[in-house]
Amino acid sequence: MSSLSPPAKKLWWKEPIHKSELLWISLVFVWGLVMTFMMPYWHVVGKQNLGTDTYKTTPKAFQAATEAFVEKYEVRKEGPRNYPVVAPPAGGDVYLIARLWDWWPIVELKKGETYRFHLSSLDWQHGFSLQPANINIQVVPNYEHVFNLTPNETGEYSVICNEYCGVGHHLMIGKIHVVD
Amino acid sequence: MATTTFRTCPDTGLKFFNSTENLLKANAVAAVVFLLVGGLHGLLVGMTRWQAVHLLGAEDFYMVLTAHGLNVLIFWIIFFEIAVLYFASSVLLGCRLATPKWAWAGFALMVIGAVMNNVVVLQGNASVMMTSYAPMEAPPLFYLSLILFAVGALIGCFVFFGTLVVAKNDKTYEGSVPLVTFGAITAAIIAVFTIVSGAIILIPTLLWSLGLVGEIDALAYRLIWWAFGHSSQQINVSAHVAVWYAIAAILFGAKPLSEKVSRTAFLMYILFLQIASAHHLLVDPGVSSNFKMFNTSYAMYLAVMASMVHGLTVPGSIEAAQRARGHSAGLFTWLRKAPWGNPTFSGMFISLVGFGFLGGITGVVMGAEQINLLVHNTLYVPGHFHATVVVGTTLAFMALTYWLVPVLFRREIVMKGLAKWQPYLFGLGMSGVSLFLMGAGTLGVPRRHWDIGFAATGGITHDFPAAAYTMLALNGLSVIVAVIGGAAFCVIIVGSLLFGRKLGDQKMSEQWIADPVTDEEYSANGGSAFAIPGTVVLAMVFFVSFALYYFINWKYLAETWGIS
């Protein structure tokens, strides 16, 4: 009987499984274990494990914290929008606002140093997409996501929004500089 | 109560009850209409992404993208799935459909929901994408239309369950339900979970858009919406795997290698597929790594294992059947002698290969907690799901339709020459879409983005590598090929319904359903029902590609910034 009819043998669950099927199932099962193991293993040996520290916040509180950060470490203004460029000390905190439709402020980091990023949105959901490093993180309003970033190369990086946020989505672009 | 008259199909011997037959026709026709609408929107999306063409303006692009997703990912697929459920219950079990009036009510709700949704979206105030992430807001009618559609689909699921009970009570079959019906049951159970999750999040969101609820937590929305959004794709997987088994039986008379293995694999879908909503939360704030690792791996990749088992047993059962019928030379004679000119076969086989190699591997790789950092929300994501949902599900459904139309409507397929090529056009075009979108995504190109040239940002730009633009151009060309294939399908099917030669009670000249391979045949030709060396070789090729691609991505990951 085919797959369109009831099984020919009523006690089909007592039929033996053939070698080739069993072999494949075993192989796939072991492969599943390997892939399961890779994730905790990378937490131990890998250098790319997104931190999950998160705090409830409000747009107002987060904006105030970011403004204080800019005031303290601003080094110059830059670009067509005359945005502040902020250079925090190595190992220090970085605040970055996502909002309709830009990233504020511009940040200047030192290669090889580790920074504590604070990321939140003032309105809708956004997507932090650091290019060309290709690091992509969801940005959610009312949640302050805190994680560490360690740039490994110098250059000008773009922060693009990759979570659709309305008709100005494609206008949303910011900058991070990495210097020696 | 409904009429219980039926006809027996002269070509297949299947029993079609009147009420079932009309509902099958209505759902299938509605499905094809929304496929056509959604597919044309897809063409506009592809032509806008191609930066040198850049067809639509920004507002239209986002509106059309919203409509594209909803029409093809939700409406086309679910209408067709309801038809699959009714077929797998009433037709395969040879019983009347339970409560046809409820089934019609469900159908009416689905049509109202789908039409209303299109009207709301095309008015331009609801360009919120399929995901409609709060706190981005759409008009109340947008959420209401989805709720109506979902309630209709839920009614369809319960009519299906009711029909199983009818068959059981009327003793229309002996022993256990057929494997294909078992797969449909899997799909329906996951559908109930899916739709309930959808209700839990969409009803409060509707109330919020009406101003009756103060706030929707954006993170909670994501968590619950994806219990709906991801699971709905698992309905598709269960349904199209059931269709693969059905086509293997229809064309080759194949029986499953092992009922136990195939059914257990379906059962694992029910147990583990739903938790994969975590795939979408891997770079979210507020979600712990332990939660991510457990859920994203479907508890140790047990649902992935299920798909890989089907990936072996479906072609394996075809190989065993072909060998039993004389195509037993060498490793691949069985495959070479398969009916490649029959769109039901070619569509099914391209669906199987595309789903596994393009969709399956990439889905698992980007679902690894840390690797997701590289591709989250890039074009890699739509690239992946165009392989699973379009090459996989949609093409499998198209393949079945070629077989179903003459059976159901008693009309011959028209334009057989075109039909022969249609699965290749659609399948290969869509595989191109998938590959080139993933290529662009690997280079960091964001999804749902109107202009990666940043022409309107007042001088702040990012230079994507030239290869990204090439990928988008190649994607555009692939879209054209795929749309020609998709349009050909709609034309052939609608043409057949209107102008196909009427078959009436006459038997067709060709045999429309293969005789099941008998045990004697399996043993006569020197093979057994389990002799599948060719499939084992193909499976090993798959496994090696999978493992290589998996570890290459960890290597890519190791090269980027440190993140902790």
Contacts between the chains, C-beta under 8 A, distances in Angstrom:
chain1	res1	chain2	res2	distance
A	1	B	255	6.0
A	1	B	516	5.4
A	2	B	248	7.9
A	2	B	249	3.5
A	2	B	253	5.6
A	2	B	254	6.1
A	2	B	255	5.2
A	2	B	514	7.9
A	2	B	516	4.4
A	2	B	517	7.8
A	3	B	178	6.1
A	3	B	179	4.1
A	3	B	180	5.1
A	3	B	245	4.2
A	3	B	246	6.4
A	3	B	248	6.6
A	3	B	249	4.3
A	3	B	254	7.0
A	3	B	255	6.6
A	3	B	256	5.6
A	3	B	317	7.6
A	4	B	92	5.9
A	4	B	178	5.3
A	4	B	180	5.7
A	4	B	246	6.3
A	4	B	249	4.7
A	4	B	250	7.2
A	5	B	92	7.9
A	5	B	173	8.0
A	5	B	178	5.2
A	5	B	516	7.2
A	6	B	173	5.2
A	6	B	174	5.9
A	6	B	175	4.4
A	6	B	176	5.6
A	6	B	177	6.5
A	6	B	178	5.7
A	7	B	175	6.2
A	7	B	176	5.6
A	7	B	178	7.8
A	7	B	179	7.5
A	7	B	259	4.7
A	8	B	255	7.5
A	9	B	259	7.9
A	10	B	174	7.7
A	10	B	175	4.6
A	10	B	176	7.6
A	12	B	176	6.7
A	12	B	259	3.9
A	12	B	260	6.1
A	13	B	259	7.5
A	13	B	260	5.1
A	15	B	258	6.5
A	15	B	259	6.9
A	15	B	260	6.2
A	17	B	258	5.3
A	17	B	260	6.5
A	17	B	261	5.8
A	18	B	257	6.5
A	18	B	258	6.7
A	18	B	530	3.8
A	19	B	530	7.6
A	20	B	316	7.6
A	20	B	530	6.2
A	20	B	532	5.8
A	20	B	536	5.6
A	21	B	257	5.8
A	21	B	258	5.9
A	21	B	261	5.6
A	21	B	309	7.8
A	21	B	312	7.0
A	21	B	313	7.0
A	21	B	316	7.6
A	21	B	530	7.4
A	24	B	308	7.5
A	24	B	309	7.2
A	24	B	312	5.0
A	24	B	536	7.4
A	24	B	539	6.0
A	25	B	261	7.2
A	25	B	305	7.3
A	25	B	309	6.3
A	27	B	543	6.8
A	28	B	304	7.8
A	28	B	305	4.8
A	28	B	308	4.7
A	28	B	309	7.0
A	28	B	543	8.0
A	29	B	305	6.0
A	31	B	301	7.5
A	31	B	543	7.2
A	31	B	546	7.7
A	31	B	547	7.2
A	32	B	297	7.6
A	32	B	300	5.3
A	32	B	301	3.3
A	32	B	302	6.9
A	32	B	304	6.4
A	32	B	305	5.5
A	33	B	300	6.5
A	33	B	301	8.0
A	35	B	297	6.7
A	35	B	301	5.6
A	35	B	364	7.1
A	35	B	368	7.0
A	35	B	550	7.0
A	36	B	293	7.7
A	36	B	297	5.0
A	36	B	300	4.8
A	36	B	301	6.3
A	38	B	368	6.6
A	38	B	554	7.1
A	39	B	293	4.6
A	39	B	296	8.0
A	39	B	297	7.1
A	39	B	368	6.2
A	39	B	369	4.8
A	39	B	370	6.8
A	40	B	293	6.6
A	42	B	369	7.9
A	42	B	370	5.2
A	42	B	554	7.3
A	43	B	289	6.7
A	46	B	370	6.4
A	46	B	554	8.0
A	46	B	557	7.4
A	46	B	558	6.9
A	47	B	558	7.1
A	47	B	562	4.4
A	47	B	563	7.4
A	47	B	564	7.5
A	48	B	370	5.5
A	48	B	373	6.3
A	48	B	557	5.3
A	48	B	558	7.0
A	48	B	560	6.3
A	48	B	561	7.6
A	48	B	562	6.8
A	48	B	563	4.8
A	49	B	289	7.3
A	49	B	370	6.0
A	49	B	563	6.5
A	49	B	564	5.7
A	50	B	283	5.9
A	50	B	370	7.4
A	50	B	373	6.0
A	50	B	563	5.4
A	50	B	564	7.7
A	51	B	563	7.5
A	51	B	564	5.4
A	52	B	285	7.2
A	52	B	286	7.3
A	52	B	287	6.4
A	52	B	288	5.5
A	52	B	289	5.9
A	54	B	285	4.1
A	54	B	286	4.0
A	79	B	459	7.4
A	79	B	460	6.0
A	80	B	458	4.8
A	80	B	459	4.1
A	80	B	460	6.2
A	81	B	458	6.9
A	81	B	460	7.0
A	114	B	562	6.9
A	114	B	564	7.9
A	119	B	285	7.7
A	123	B	135	7.3
A	124	B	133	7.3
A	124	B	135	5.8
A	124	B	136	4.8
A	125	B	133	4.9
A	125	B	135	7.8
A	125	B	136	7.1
A	125	B	218	5.7
A	125	B	222	7.9
A	127	B	376	7.4
A	127	B	377	4.7
A	127	B	446	7.0
A	129	B	377	6.9
A	129	B	378	7.2
A	129	B	444	6.8
A	129	B	446	5.8
A	130	B	561	7.6
A	131	B	444	4.6
A	131	B	462	5.8
A	131	B	464	7.6
A	132	B	443	7.9
A	132	B	444	5.9
A	132	B	465	7.8
A	133	B	560	5.1
A	133	B	561	5.3
A	134	B	374	5.3
A	134	B	375	7.9
A	134	B	378	7.9
A	134	B	444	4.9
A	134	B	560	6.1
A	135	B	373	5.7
A	135	B	374	7.7
A	135	B	560	6.0
A	135	B	561	6.1
A	135	B	563	6.5
A	136	B	283	6.1
A	136	B	372	8.0
A	136	B	373	6.1
A	136	B	374	7.1
A	136	B	375	6.9
A	136	B	376	4.0
A	136	B	377	5.7
A	136	B	378	6.5
A	137	B	283	4.8
A	137	B	373	7.4
A	137	B	376	7.4
A	138	B	222	7.9
A	138	B	281	7.8
A	138	B	283	5.3
A	138	B	284	4.6
A	138	B	285	7.1
A	138	B	376	7.0
A	138	B	377	7.5
A	140	B	218	4.8
A	140	B	219	5.3
A	140	B	222	7.4
A	140	B	284	6.7
A	140	B	285	5.8
A	140	B	286	7.6
A	141	B	135	6.5
A	141	B	218	5.4
A	142	B	217	7.3
A	142	B	218	6.7
A	143	B	218	7.5
A	143	B	219	6.0
A	143	B	285	4.6
A	143	B	286	5.6
A	144	B	285	7.5
A	145	B	285	3.4
A	145	B	286	7.6
A	147	B	563	6.4
A	147	B	564	6.7
A	148	B	562	7.3
A	148	B	563	6.8
A	148	B	564	4.5
A	149	B	561	5.7
A	149	B	562	7.1
A	149	B	563	6.0
A	150	B	561	5.8
A	150	B	562	3.3
A	150	B	563	7.5
A	150	B	564	7.9
A	151	B	561	5.4
A	152	B	560	7.5
A	152	B	561	5.5
A	152	B	562	6.7
A	158	B	461	8.0
A	158	B	462	3.7
A	160	B	444	7.8
A	160	B	446	5.6
A	160	B	449	7.9
A	160	B	462	6.2
A	161	B	446	7.1
A	162	B	376	7.6
A	162	B	377	4.0
A	162	B	378	6.3
A	162	B	446	3.5
A	162	B	447	6.4
A	162	B	448	7.8
A	162	B	449	7.0
A	163	B	133	7.3
A	163	B	377	5.7
A	163	B	448	8.0
A	164	B	62	7.2
A	164	B	129	5.2
A	164	B	131	8.0
A	164	B	133	7.8
A	164	B	447	7.8
A	164	B	448	4.0
A	164	B	449	7.9
A	165	B	136	6.9
A	166	B	62	7.9
A	166	B	127	7.9
A	166	B	136	6.5
A	167	B	58	5.8
A	167	B	59	5.4
A	167	B	62	6.3
A	167	B	127	7.3
A	169	B	62	7.4
A	169	B	448	7.0
A	169	B	449	6.5
A	169	B	450	7.0
A	170	B	58	6.5
A	170	B	449	5.4
A	170	B	450	4.4
A	170	B	451	4.6
A	170	B	452	7.8
A	170	B	454	7.2
A	170	B	456	7.3
A	170	B	457	8.0
A	171	B	454	8.0
A	171	B	456	6.0
A	171	B	457	5.2
A	173	B	454	5.9
A	173	B	457	5.5
A	173	B	460	5.2
A	173	B	461	7.2
A	173	B	462	6.2
A	174	B	460	7.8
A	175	B	460	7.1
